[in-house]
Amino acid sequence: MKKAHFLIIRIKIKDEPVVSFFLKLLFLLPFPLFIIRVIINFIPKKVLSDAPIEKEDLKTMLTAKGVLIDIHSKDGDHIYMKTI
């Protein structure tokens, strides 16, 4: 399995064009994954106890190249994440 080094994030909120524009500017460039891995290390296990995924599995999933998460809500919001 090849390792990913960057994460592309696109977030669009239907009813909030100003917030959507700010998020587009914030995530304009691909985000380095080492920063996200460090942040995940600082999250206590208690916080993720109700989550359906373990902390180590989350870090493994983020390091895999080609992972694509595309979420469309009923409200019209859109979240797109891809590891490269």
Phi and psi in degrees as a GROMACS rama.xvg file:
@    title "Ramachandran Plot"
@    xaxis  label "Phi"
@    yaxis  label "Psi"
@TYPE xy
-78.7164  147.899  LYS-2
-90.2688  142.716  LYS-3
-94.4029  152.978  ALA-4
-121.842  -17.8197  HIS-5
-135.768  157.217  PHE-6
-125.921  125.601  LEU-7
-95.8554  127.584  ILE-8
-125.497  129.306  ILE-9
-130.835  124.562  ARG-10
-127.588  128.345  ILE-11
-128.682  123.165  LYS-12
-107.937  119.728  ILE-13
-59.8989  -48.6472  LYS-14
-88.0274  -1.48548  ASP-15
-126.359  80.638  GLU-16
-66.7027  -31.9348  PRO-17
-68.6552  -43.751  VAL-18
-66.0223  -41.0611  VAL-19
-60.956  -41.8383  SER-20
-63.7608  -43.1012  PHE-21
-61.8658  -41.736  PHE-22
-66.9364  -35.7795  LEU-23
-64.3104  -40.0015  LYS-24
-68.1293  -40.4322  LEU-25
-63.5392  -40.9552  LEU-26
-106.669  32.4184  PHE-27
-62.2549  -42.7478  LEU-28
-99.6436  153.969  LEU-29
-58.6489  142.879  PRO-30
-94.4216  128.969  PHE-31
-66.7489  133.179  PRO-32
-73.4991  -23.0445  LEU-33
-63.4913  -30.5144  PHE-34
-66.7782  -42.3931  ILE-35
-66.6938  -39.2958  ILE-36
-63.1971  -39.1886  ARG-37
-65.521  -41.657  VAL-38
-63.6368  -40.96  ILE-39
-64.2137  -35.0853  ILE-40
-63.1625  -29.8993  ASN-41
-85.6723  -7.72761  PHE-42
-77.7667  124.723  ILE-43
-68.157  152.163  PRO-44
-64.5556  -25.8211  LYS-45
-61.5111  -37.6642  LYS-46
-65.6501  -38.2971  VAL-47
-92.5086  11.5397  LEU-48
-66.3779  -31.1952  SER-49
-88.9647  -8.85994  ASP-50
-73.2822  146.658  ALA-51
-77.558  0.484369  PRO-52
-129.544  141.526  ILE-53
-76.5189  158.605  GLU-54
-61.5952  -43.5671  LYS-55
-67.5044  -37.4315  GLU-56
-65.5895  -36.6878  ASP-57
-64.0106  -44.0486  LEU-58
-65.4811  -37.8377  LYS-59
-65.9666  -41.6752  THR-60
-64.4993  -38.0278  MET-61
-71.4978  -23.679  LEU-62
-86.1415  -10.7512  THR-63
-79.5943  134.461  ALA-64
-78.8057  137.431  LYS-65
91.3857  9.83469  GLY-66
-73.3482  130.023  VAL-67
-125.546  125.722  LEU-68
-121.63  119.145  ILE-69
-130.473  110.57  ASP-70
-116.097  126.305  ILE-71
-118.373  119.87  HIS-72
-90.809  165.757  SER-73
-66.8922  -23.7739  LYS-74
-78.5586  -9.27575  ASP-75
99.2446  3.08802  GLY-76
-77.3202  152.916  ASP-77
-139.228  129.81  HIS-78
-126.15  128.613  ILE-79
-129.791  125.999  TYR-80
-136.038  135.34  MET-81
-144.447  135.151  LYS-82
-93.0376  137.028  THR-83
